[in-house]
Every structure is written in structure tokens, then in C-alpha cells.
């Protein structure tokens, strides 16, 4: 009898983990970005160094992708997915994985004067937003 208990214990743990995952994905109601705020539509760029950048593309249909650029060339990119917005968190897909969700600290706004923050420069009259403490400039 004890051997059966040991056999079922890992199965119970796996079932528990799978159910937690399903609840987190299916149970969390996320709002498509266009229903929540059309202001985030744009081609947002953040420079992590002089030559490297992170780009978030939020299309007019609410879908988009992310790219990581080196010297202006995409070094890697995601597939096109839908963007979601809930509780000031911009999420890339319903199940946003590590590095695919961003807390919006400042929604898109216009810079009335030039802003320089580390490697990011927001020109006067350009749109920008602050995600996770980083400046993202709309390049459209």
C-alpha cells in the first residue's frame, strides 16, 4: 500500500501545477489593448546601449510584436500576438511570459521639451511612455 501512495504523490503535484497554470491563463480576464487605451498604439523604441535597442510594436488592430535590435538590425523577434492591458500592465499575449509584461508608469504623452535619459532621447514634440521605469519613444 505505501508504494501506491508514493506513486500518486508526484501525479497529484503535477495535476496541481497544471491546474494552477490553467487558472492563471484562463481565469485572468485581460482586456485587449484597444478596448482599454488606443494611446499605446505605436512603434515604441527603448535604447539599452548606444547600439542595442528594444522595440515594441502595437499595431492599430491591437496586435504586434517585440524586437531586440543591434546596430539597427533585428537580432531576434517574437511572432505577432495580441497586446492586452489590465491594471496598468501592458502584456504581450494572454499568457505573458518572463519579460513580456510591462508596468505602465506614464501613459503615452507628448514631450514639450527634449528629454535625455541614459541612452534614450525623447525629442521635443515626440510621444513617449515609461514602462518599468524605462523611456519608450514612439518612432512613427
C-alpha positions in Angstrom: 0.0 0.0 0.0 2.7 2.6 0.7 4.2 2.1 -2.8 0.8 3.3 -4.3 0.9 6.4 -2.1 4.4 7.3 -3.4 3.3 6.7 -7.0 0.3 9.0 -6.7 2.0 11.8 -4.8 4.0 13.1 -7.9 0.9 12.8 -10.0 -1.0 15.0 -7.5 1.8 17.5 -7.6 1.7 17.6 -11.4 -2.0 17.9 -11.5 -1.9 20.7 -9.0 0.7 22.6 -11.1 -1.2 22.2 -14.3 -4.4 23.4 -12.6 -2.6 26.5 -11.3 -1.3 27.2 -14.8 -4.8 26.8 -16.3 -6.4 29.1 -13.7 -3.7 31.8 -14.2 -4.2 31.7 -18.0 -7.9 31.1 -18.3 -9.1 32.7 -15.1 -7.5 36.1 -15.6 -9.6 38.2 -17.7 -7.4 40.5 -19.7 -8.7 43.4 -21.8 -7.5 43.8 -25.4 -5.3 46.9 -25.6 -7.6 48.8 -28.0 -10.6 48.4 -25.6 -8.5 49.8 -22.8 -6.5 52.6 -24.4 -5.8 53.4 -28.1 -3.0 55.7 -26.9 -0.5 52.8 -26.7 -0.7 52.1 -30.5 2.7 52.9 -31.9 6.2 51.8 -32.7 8.0 52.1 -29.3 11.8 52.1 -29.0 14.0 51.9 -25.9 17.8 52.0 -26.2 19.7 49.8 -23.7 23.1 51.0 -25.0 24.5 53.1 -27.9 24.0 50.2 -30.3 21.2 48.0 -28.7 17.5 48.7 -28.5 14.3 47.0 -27.6 11.3 47.7 -29.8 7.6 47.1 -29.0 5.2 47.4 -32.0 1.5 47.9 -31.1 -0.5 47.9 -34.4 -3.8 49.6 -35.0 -5.5 46.2 -34.9 -4.2 45.6 -31.3 -1.7 43.0 -32.4 2.1 43.4 -32.6 5.5 42.0 -31.8 8.7 42.7 -30.0 12.2 43.0 -31.4 15.7 43.3 -30.0 18.0 45.3 -32.2 21.8 45.5 -32.5 23.1 48.3 -34.7 19.6 48.8 -36.1 19.3 45.2 -37.3 16.9 42.8 -35.6 18.9 40.2 -33.6 15.7 38.4 -32.5 12.0 38.9 -32.7 8.8 37.4 -31.5 5.8 36.2 -33.5 2.8 38.5 -33.9 0.4 38.3 -31.0 -2.3 40.4 -29.4 -1.5 43.0 -26.8 -3.5 43.3 -23.5 -3.8 46.0 -20.9 -5.0 45.5 -17.3 -4.3 47.3 -14.1 -1.6 49.4 -15.8 0.2 46.3 -17.1 0.8 46.0 -20.8 1.0 42.3 -21.6 2.2 40.6 -24.8 -0.4 37.9 -25.1 -2.8 36.4 -22.6 -0.1 34.3 -21.1 2.7 36.8 -20.9 6.0 35.1 -20.0 9.1 36.5 -18.4 9.9 39.9 -20.0 6.6 40.1 -21.8 4.7 42.3 -19.4 5.4 45.9 -18.6 4.1 48.1 -15.9 3.0 51.4 -17.4 4.3 54.2 -15.1 3.4 57.0 -17.5 0.9 56.5 -20.4 1.8 58.0 -23.8 2.3 61.7 -23.7 4.0 64.4 -25.7 7.4 65.8 -24.6 7.2 69.6 -24.5 11.0 69.8 -24.3 13.8 67.3 -25.1 14.3 64.6 -22.5 17.6 62.7 -22.2 17.6 59.6 -20.0 20.7 57.4 -20.3 20.7 56.2 -23.9 17.2 57.4 -24.7 16.5 60.8 -26.1 12.9 62.0 -26.4 12.9 64.8 -28.9 10.6 67.8 -28.3 7.0 67.1 -29.5 7.7 63.3 -29.7 5.4 60.8 -28.0 6.8 58.7 -25.2 5.7 56.4 -22.4 7.5 55.0 -19.4 7.4 51.2 -18.9 9.1 49.6 -15.9 11.0 52.8 -15.4 12.3 53.0 -18.9 11.5 55.5 -21.6 10.0 54.2 -24.8 9.8 56.7 -27.7 7.2 56.4 -30.5 9.2 56.3 -33.7 6.2 56.6 -36.1 
